[in-house]
Amino acid sequence: MREGLIPTVLGTAVTASGAALRNKYPMAAAAVVGFGLAHVVLGAIDLVEHRNKMF
């Protein structure tokens, strides 16, 4: 499995969860979305950094 794929997928799920919470808990939703987006960015960096090392 490619390195960085798990944090990217996890971050996507967390970001979607935070977006679903934005009407009921706006401050908590902002924190959850930020946490999820950080995982997406870090996972994407890993994916790009290691893409040439797979072959």
Phi, psi and omega in degrees: 000142183290138179291132180100349181288319181295312178298327180292315180292318178299317179297324177296317179294319180292320178297318178295322178296318178296322178294327179289335182271354191297333180281326184271318182229080188297322181289317178295322180297320179297319179294317181293319178296318178297317178297317179295318180294326176297319178294321179298314181296313181294322177293321179294323176298315178299318180298316181289320182294325185256011184292326181276345182278352181283337186248000000 
